[in-house]
Amino acid sequence: MSDRTPRDMPGRMLRLLSLLQSRREWSGAELAERLGVTDRTVRRDIDRLRALDYPVEGVTGTAGGYRLVSGRDLPPLLLDDDEAVAVALGLATAAGSVPGIEEIAMRALAKLERVLPARLRPRLASFGGVTAAVPHPKAPHVDPGVLAVLASCSRDHEVLSFDHRARSGASTARRVEPYALVTLNAHWYLLAYDPDRAGWRTFRVDRIERPVRTHRRFAPRELPAPDAAAYLTRSFATASYRYTARMTVRLPPEEIRSRLFATLPGTIEPACPGASAVRLTADSAELVVQYVAALASLGADFTLDAPEEITGRVRRLGLALAR
């Protein structure tokens, strides 16, 4: 393996930077093989990147290695064609679907559009003309800076500290092992393992305050579910909130799930043949009534067992519809 001529250096350094951005850690030998140069040249190119204020950190170990870490300033990012279009589409969608980041997303999109190669502009223009995002009227404001910290710590397996405000308004200090961010029903949630409570927990992101990176790594634990979204959905389905209603609907569970327009805040299980036992739970009586009405609209016979605050609202809704 031989080093390239000085004329190859700018292109080689761009390829080196692209590799460092694509994976958390690289050994010196892997980088040398990918670039077709010697380990010594890799070390020199790493020093050149550092001189340009790219925060490349050495990794200790048997073979040693390198990783690109966060620094004080945002360095240029190298994106391939598909990545650039995906980022642009994500920014355009976020501008209308995530409260609080509309202006920020559009500023970032404008910067990206200015530097896109001419060959990509038609692809991006085709998205812009036919895509739109309708913001959820009750979606809470989410701080994009908080989202960025949570996502970064989840990706890097770094212990995270923050204050979390409960539904009651009480605030508690948490120190967790973040696993993933999940969006569900217009809310963002952080799924994490809480060592102090010896269990998995979910946190509403709009209730997370002052997140702090600890720079302490952890070994990811095995999630007791196929993925983060499945865990969150199951967790909400089995939770109990202020209002709970139980229905028996003369339809099998599969048919109920296929005909509903949204995910129920509860469980749907088989009851007697051809019927389902449905449990609905939420902090809002109005929300429980909305889902009772949705199930009733399926046209099947049903029975309802719920507190008077729920059944009274359902009766009044039935009378209003009959009128």
Secondary structure, 3 states (H helix, E strand, C coil): CCCCCHHHHHHHHHHHHHHHHHCCCEEHHHHHHHHCCCHHHHHHHHHHHHHCCCCEEEECCCCCEEEECCCCCCCCCCCCHHHHHHHHHHHHHHHHHCCCCHHHHHHHHHHHHHHCCHHHHHHHHHHHHHCCCCCCCCCCCCCHHHHHHHHHHHHHCEEEEEEEECCCCCEEEEEEEEEEEEEECCEEEEEEEECCCCEEEEEEHHHEEEEEEEEEECCCCCCCCCCHHHHHHHHHHHCCCCEEEEEEECCCHHHHHHHCCCCCCEEEEECCCCCEEEEEEECCHHHHHHHHHHHHCCCCCEEEECCHHHHHHHHHHHHHHHC
